[in-house]
Amino acid sequence: MADFETLALQDRDAVRIITLNRPKLFNALDAQSGSELVAALEQADHDPAVRAVVLTGAGRAYAAGGNVQLMGQGLKQGLPPGPLFADIAAWLGRTVVTLRRVGLPVLCAMNGVASGGGLAWALACDLIVAAKSARFDPAYRRLGVCPDGGASALIAGLIGIKRAAEFFLLDRPIDAETALAWGMVNRVVDDDQLMDQALELARELAAGPRRAMAMTKELINRAVLPHIERVLEDERQTIVELAGQPDFAEGVTAFFERRKPRFS
């Protein structure tokens, strides 16, 4: 296995555990973490000894979306945020497409909050086992931007248009039990049982017929997400445009000042 700076890899029999491993940044997304996740997934897919993947996060968060520290630094330096968002959104799109296109079943062991682009890193997995303390937090409205990473399609497809509108427009986090009731996760387990339960399910997947499961996954993609690349590009262009608006600067500033944003 290759060494990564933002990931930790471990094999348990035929299951590869990929851990998003920047807990101090709440496993944030940027070009480095995005490119490494793509490489790790593709490496697992080409390893005949690996038959299933578990994706989880280190620390209190599963994945907190875009690297807000980079955004704040850019604003302080007077740099236009568009190029940074274009880069982050492009890598997020590549990770989502890779999660859907690898032939291996990918199970998310959701250990904490998933927000912003981190929503896509959870929802693009084939199955989700969530800890009771886990929660989904959209967080887009607070920064004055829109969903990305295919989240608009993934969540609307899972919970319906009305609930998706409520989730994104009101920007209110939901807990694991609500996510289970809405059909966003497969199982909710006690926090201290998360990895045991995820590995038990992953080993069951790993024992299955690899080619048949890969083709089943591809059929699901064709039926439910046939236009995911177009959705990703629409989201990317929109979020880049919104990043250039005053409301984005206000949202990021309010985040660091720990106050509610005052949008124009």
C-alpha positions as CSV (number, residue, x, y, z in Angstrom):
1,M,0.0,0.0,0.0
2,A,1.2,3.5,-0.8
3,D,1.8,6.0,2.0
4,F,-0.5,9.0,2.2
5,E,-0.4,12.2,4.3
6,T,-4.1,12.7,4.7
7,L,-5.2,9.1,4.9
8,A,-4.5,6.0,7.0
9,L,-4.9,2.6,5.4
10,Q,-5.3,-0.8,7.1
11,D,-6.3,-4.2,5.9
12,R,-8.6,-6.6,7.9
13,D,-8.6,-9.8,5.9
14,A,-10.2,-8.8,2.5
15,V,-11.5,-5.5,3.8
16,R,-9.5,-2.3,3.4
17,I,-10.1,0.5,5.9
18,I,-9.5,4.0,4.6
19,T,-9.5,6.5,7.4
20,L,-9.7,10.3,6.6
21,N,-6.8,11.2,8.9
22,R,-6.6,15.0,9.6
23,P,-8.6,15.2,12.8
24,K,-7.4,18.7,13.7
25,L,-9.0,19.9,10.4
26,F,-12.0,17.7,10.9
27,N,-10.9,15.7,7.8
28,A,-11.5,18.7,5.5
29,L,-11.5,18.5,1.8
30,D,-8.8,20.2,-0.4
31,A,-6.8,19.3,-3.4
32,Q,-4.4,17.1,-1.4
33,S,-7.0,15.1,0.5
34,G,-9.2,14.8,-2.6
35,S,-6.4,13.5,-4.8
36,E,-5.2,11.1,-2.2
37,L,-8.7,9.6,-1.6
38,V,-9.1,9.1,-5.4
39,A,-5.7,7.3,-5.5
40,A,-6.4,5.1,-2.5
41,L,-9.8,4.0,-3.8
42,E,-8.3,3.2,-7.2
43,Q,-5.4,1.3,-5.6
44,A,-7.9,-0.8,-3.6
45,D,-10.0,-1.5,-6.7
46,H,-6.9,-2.8,-8.5
47,D,-5.7,-5.0,-5.6
48,P,-7.1,-8.6,-6.0
49,A,-6.7,-9.2,-2.3
50,V,-9.2,-6.4,-1.5
51,R,-12.9,-7.2,-1.9
52,A,-14.6,-4.4,0.1
53,V,-13.7,-1.0,1.5
54,V,-14.7,0.8,4.7
55,L,-14.4,4.6,4.7
56,T,-14.3,6.4,8.0
57,G,-12.9,9.5,9.7
58,A,-10.4,10.0,12.5
59,G,-11.4,12.1,15.5
60,R,-14.7,13.7,16.2
61,A,-15.7,14.3,12.6
62,Y,-16.3,12.1,9.6
63,A,-15.6,14.9,7.1
64,A,-16.3,18.6,7.5
65,G,-16.3,19.6,3.9
66,G,-14.1,22.2,2.2
67,N,-11.1,23.4,4.1
68,V,-12.4,26.7,5.6
69,Q,-9.0,27.6,6.9
70,L,-7.7,27.9,3.3
71,M,-10.8,30.0,2.4
72,G,-10.2,32.3,5.3
73,Q,-6.5,32.7,4.5
74,G,-7.3,33.5,0.9
75,L,-9.8,36.2,1.9
76,K,-7.3,37.8,4.2
77,Q,-4.8,37.9,1.4
78,G,-7.3,39.4,-1.0
79,L,-7.1,36.4,-3.3
80,P,-10.2,35.7,-5.4
81,P,-12.0,32.7,-4.0
82,G,-13.2,31.4,-7.3
83,P,-10.1,29.5,-8.3
84,L,-9.8,27.8,-4.9
85,F,-13.5,26.7,-5.0
86,A,-13.1,25.5,-8.6
87,D,-10.1,23.4,-7.5
88,I,-11.9,22.0,-4.4
89,A,-15.1,21.3,-6.2
90,A,-13.3,19.6,-9.1
91,W,-11.5,17.2,-6.7
92,L,-14.8,16.6,-4.7
93,G,-16.4,15.7,-8.0
94,R,-13.6,13.2,-8.9
95,T,-13.9,11.5,-5.5
96,V,-17.6,11.1,-5.8
97,V,-17.3,9.7,-9.3
98,T,-14.6,7.3,-8.1
99,L,-16.7,6.2,-5.1
100,R,-19.5,5.3,-7.5
101,R,-17.4,3.7,-10.2
102,V,-15.0,1.5,-8.3
103,G,-16.1,-2.1,-8.6
104,L,-15.7,-2.7,-4.9
105,P,-18.5,-2.2,-2.5
106,V,-17.7,0.9,-0.3
107,L,-19.2,1.1,3.2
108,C,-19.2,4.4,5.1
109,A,-18.6,4.0,8.9
110,M,-19.9,7.4,9.8
111,N,-18.2,8.2,13.1
112,G,-19.1,11.9,13.5
113,V,-20.4,15.0,11.7
114,A,-20.5,15.1,7.9
115,S,-21.0,18.6,6.6
116,G,-20.6,20.4,3.3
117,G,-18.7,18.3,0.8
118,G,-18.3,15.6,3.6
119,L,-22.0,14.8,2.9
120,A,-21.0,13.6,-0.5
121,W,-18.1,11.5,0.9
122,A,-20.7,9.6,3.0
123,L,-23.7,9.5,0.6
124,A,-21.7,8.4,-2.4
125,C,-20.8,5.2,-0.5
126,D,-22.9,2.1,-1.2
127,L,-23.9,1.6,2.4
128,I,-23.7,3.8,5.5
129,V,-23.5,2.5,9.1
130,A,-23.7,5.5,11.4
131,A,-22.8,6.0,15.0
132,K,-25.6,7.3,17.2
133,S,-23.7,10.5,17.7
134,A,-23.2,11.1,14.0
135,R,-25.1,13.9,12.3
136,F,-25.5,15.4,8.8
137,D,-25.0,19.1,8.7
138,P,-25.5,20.9,5.3
139,A,-23.6,24.1,6.3
140,Y,-23.9,25.6,2.8
141,R,-26.3,28.4,3.6
142,R,-24.1,29.6,6.5
143,L,-21.3,30.2,4.0
144,G,-23.5,31.7,1.4
145,V,-22.9,28.9,-1.2
146,C,-24.8,26.0,-2.7
147,P,-24.5,22.2,-2.4
148,D,-21.7,20.5,-4.2
149,G,-20.2,17.0,-4.7
150,G,-23.5,15.8,-6.2
151,A,-25.3,16.3,-2.8
152,S,-28.2,18.0,-4.5
153,A,-28.9,14.9,-6.5
154,L,-27.9,12.3,-3.9
155,I,-30.0,13.7,-1.1
156,A,-33.0,14.6,-3.2
157,G,-33.0,11.1,-4.6
158,L,-32.9,9.6,-1.1
159,I,-35.3,11.7,0.9
160,G,-37.4,13.5,-1.8
161,I,-37.7,17.1,-2.9
162,K,-39.5,18.6,0.0
163,R,-37.2,17.2,2.7
164,A,-34.2,18.0,0.6
165,A,-35.4,21.6,0.3
166,E,-35.9,21.8,4.1
167,F,-32.5,20.3,4.7
168,F,-30.6,22.6,2.5
169,L,-32.6,25.8,2.7
170,L,-33.2,25.8,6.4
171,D,-29.6,24.5,7.0
172,R,-30.5,22.5,10.1
173,P,-28.4,19.5,11.0
174,I,-30.2,16.1,11.5
175,D,-29.1,13.3,13.8
176,A,-28.4,9.7,12.9
177,E,-31.9,8.4,13.9
178,T,-33.6,11.0,11.7
179,A,-31.2,10.2,8.8
180,L,-32.2,6.5,9.3
181,A,-35.9,7.4,9.3
182,W,-35.4,9.4,6.1
183,G,-33.5,6.7,4.3
184,M,-30.1,8.3,4.3
185,V,-28.3,5.6,6.3
186,N,-28.7,1.8,6.5
187,R,-28.0,1.2,10.2
188,V,-27.5,3.2,13.4
189,V,-25.3,1.6,16.1
190,D,-23.8,2.5,19.4
191,D,-20.6,4.6,19.0
192,D,-18.4,2.0,20.6
193,Q,-19.8,-0.7,18.2
194,L,-19.4,1.3,15.0
195,M,-16.2,-0.3,13.6
196,D,-17.2,-3.8,14.7
197,Q,-20.6,-3.5,13.0
198,A,-19.1,-1.9,9.9
199,L,-16.5,-4.6,9.5
200,E,-19.0,-7.4,10.1
201,L,-21.1,-6.0,7.2
202,A,-18.0,-5.3,5.0
203,R,-16.8,-8.9,5.5
204,E,-20.2,-10.1,4.3
205,L,-19.8,-8.0,1.2
206,A,-16.2,-9.2,0.7
207,A,-17.4,-12.8,0.7
208,G,-19.7,-12.1,-2.2
209,P,-19.1,-12.6,-6.0
210,R,-16.9,-9.6,-6.9
211,R,-17.8,-9.3,-10.5
212,A,-21.5,-9.7,-9.9
213,M,-21.5,-7.1,-7.2
214,A,-19.5,-4.7,-9.4
215,M,-22.0,-5.0,-12.2
216,T,-24.9,-4.6,-9.8
217,K,-23.3,-1.4,-8.6
218,E,-23.0,-0.2,-12.2
219,L,-26.6,-1.0,-12.9
220,I,-27.7,1.1,-9.8
221,N,-25.5,4.0,-11.1
222,R,-27.2,3.8,-14.5
223,A,-30.7,3.6,-13.1
224,V,-30.4,6.3,-10.3
225,L,-27.4,8.5,-11.1
226,P,-27.1,8.5,-14.9
227,H,-26.3,12.2,-15.1
228,I,-24.1,12.6,-12.0
229,E,-21.2,14.2,-14.0
230,R,-23.5,16.9,-15.3
231,V,-24.9,17.5,-11.8
232,L,-21.3,17.8,-10.5
233,E,-20.4,20.3,-13.2
234,D,-23.5,22.4,-12.7
235,E,-22.8,22.5,-8.9
236,R,-19.1,23.4,-9.5
237,Q,-19.9,26.3,-11.8
238,T,-22.6,27.6,-9.4
239,I,-20.5,27.4,-6.3
240,V,-17.6,29.2,-8.0
241,E,-20.0,32.0,-9.0
242,L,-21.4,32.3,-5.5
243,A,-17.9,32.3,-3.9
244,G,-17.3,35.6,-5.7
245,Q,-20.3,37.3,-4.0
246,P,-20.1,39.4,-0.8
247,D,-22.3,36.9,1.0
248,F,-19.6,34.3,0.8
249,A,-17.0,36.6,2.4
250,E,-19.5,37.4,5.1
251,G,-20.2,33.7,5.7
252,V,-16.6,32.8,6.1
253,T,-15.9,35.9,8.3
254,A,-18.8,35.0,10.5
255,F,-17.6,31.5,10.8
256,F,-14.2,32.6,12.2
257,E,-15.8,35.2,14.4
258,R,-18.3,32.6,15.8
259,R,-21.4,34.7,15.0
260,K,-24.4,34.5,12.8
261,P,-23.7,35.8,9.3
262,R,-25.5,39.0,8.2
263,F,-26.2,38.4,4.5
264,S,-26.9,41.3,2.1
